[in-house]
Amino acid sequence: MKSVTKAIILAAGKGKRMGFLTSSKPKPLLKVGGKTFLDHIFYVLPNEIKEVVVVIGYKGEQIKAYLGKYYKGRKIVYVAQNKPTGTAHAFLLTKPHFNQRLKEKERFLIFYGDELATKAEIKKCLSNEFSWLCHRVSGLRQTGIVEIDKNYRIIKVVERPKKFKSNLAAGGVMLVNTDLLNYRPIKHNNGEYYLTSILNEFLKTRNVYAVIGRPNLYFTIPADIDNFNKGKTASFILDSL
């Protein structure tokens, strides 16, 4: 398999449900376990990744000031999403930074700006040609819900479903290739264009495998960060990073 030399971080959203925490700074710069989300992401990036494309929007100048032109030895390229129209639109803005004429398609990692993966989970993702980090959730949540077969191949992802056929939530780390940049997103009934709409098209013709990460790991409201920092789970996860 072709090596992975590039990553995308989707860091344009405001994180509205974080309330006062994001009134003065973007969500990727919030601290969890003593480090920003961005620092957690850079910590788990494999050594072969030399360039990171960061999509910025809400208070993006703070992210640019934090990361600069190079961060942790990696070149940083910025793409601005001026209107918050969804993660699919944010991702597709990165298209000019990939060479799609290559015979062997370039593989790369996509991170949501609030994902907290471990090195072990990223290693499992990279053991497949294509993969998606997922988390079991004990309570039904309005997020992307994943359906898999007996071999953990992802059949489809339903964004914010009314009926839940699975307790497996789509996480914020995906391993894909440049073919994903050629799909057109579908508008959700709430008006946003979610990345899951084009990933659904991608997995129709490719084997994308679910890597099962730690359960109930999500950061939606301030209490999620509070509970993580105070709970027993926090020390376990930080020790495994």
Disulfide bonds with the S-S distance in Angstrom:
none
